[in-house]
């Protein structure tokens, strides 16, 4: 059995948690377009890197252009290295959001509406990134 003041304290705590969850939801809804923009930019960089790697493969066949091909290989590697911290940060941010979601009693909202799309996008970018690193390392072995 609880008294009136305990009930008031419990009600105040629950109201506070509900307001925090609502603020978190609003924040997440506001941040998703920014995350999507970052993923689109990462996709463009990967596409540019793919184009550069394809061009390097044709240049590697011509011995007179070896120096140019090595510069392009270095540029492509630099681009891939620039993407790696960003993808790691996105992955860490997503993990942080998942933890907050489960601890903040909003798991149904996030998992059903947001988290699946974010995870699929990140996995796609990570797979593409891994494939490009593998292709890049194979290309460098031929030189």
N, C-alpha and C positions, 0 to 999 in steps of 0.2 A: 504494500500500500504506500502511496506517495502523498505528500502534502501539497498544498497549493503552490508554494514557492518552488518546489522541485518541478512541478508541472510547468510553471512559468519558465524556469530555466531551460527545461527540455524543449519547450516550444521556441524559445529564443535561439537555442542552438540549431534546431531544425530549420528555422527561418533563415538563419545565417548561412547554413550549408546550401539551402535552396538558392539563395541569392548568389553565392559563390559559383554554384554549378551553372546558373543562368549566365553570369558574367563570363565564365569559361567558354560556354557554348557560343556566345556572341563573339568572343575573341577568336575562337577557332573558325567560325564562319567568315570573319574578316580576313584571317590569315590564309585561307585556302586559295584565293586568287593569286596571292603573292607566291605561294608554293607552286601553283600551276605555272605561273610565269617563269619561275626558276627552272622547272622541269622542261618547259618549252625551249628556254635558252640553252639548257644542257643538251637537249636533242639537236638543236641547230649546230652546236659545237661538235657534237659527235658526227653529224652529217658532213660538216666541213672537214673533219678529220678523215672520214671515209673517203671523201673526194681527194684529199691530199695523199692518202695512202695509195689509192688507185693510180694517181698520177705518178707516185714514186715507183710503183711496180713497172710502169712502162718506161720510165727513165732509167731504171736499173739495168735494163737490157742493153742500153747504149753505154759503152765504156767511157766515151768522151764526156758523158754527163754524170759521172760518178760523184764528183764533188757536189754538184747541185742536188743529187739524190740524197746524199748524206745530210745536207742542210735541211732538206724537207723532212727527212726522217727525224732529225733532231727537233724541228718545229712541231711535228706531229706528236712526238713523245712529250714535249713541253705542254702541248694542249691537253693531252691525256692526263698528265700529272696535275694540271690546273683543275681538271674536273674531279679528281679523286677526293680532295678535301671537301669540296662542295657536296658530293654524294655522301660522304661520311657524315657530314653535318646534317644533311637531310635525314639520313637514317637515324642518327642519334636524336634529332628533334622528334621524329616519329615515335621512337621508343619512349621518349619522355612524355609525349602526349598520351600514349597508350597507358602508361603507368598512372598519369593523372586521371585518365578516364576511369580506370578500374577503381581507383581510390576515391574518386569524386562522385561515384554512383551515377555516371552518365554512359556506361558502357554500351547500352543498347543503342542510344542515339549515335555515338561515334562509330561503333563497329558496323552498324547497318547502313549508315548514311555517308560516312566519310572515310573511315579507316581502310575499308576494302579497296576503294579507288586509289587512295594514296599508296597502299602497299603494291597494287598492281603496277602503278606508274613507276614506282621506285624499282621494283623487280625488273621491269622492262629496261629501264635506264641502266641498271647494274649489269644485266645480261649483255646489253649492247656494249657497255664499257669493257666488260671482261672479254668479249669477242674481239673488240678492237685492240686490246692489249695483246691478245694471243696472235692476231693477224700482224700486228706491228712487230712483235718479237720474231715471228717467222720471216717477215720481210727483212729484218736486220740480219738474220742468219745467212741470207742469200748474198749479202754484200761482202 
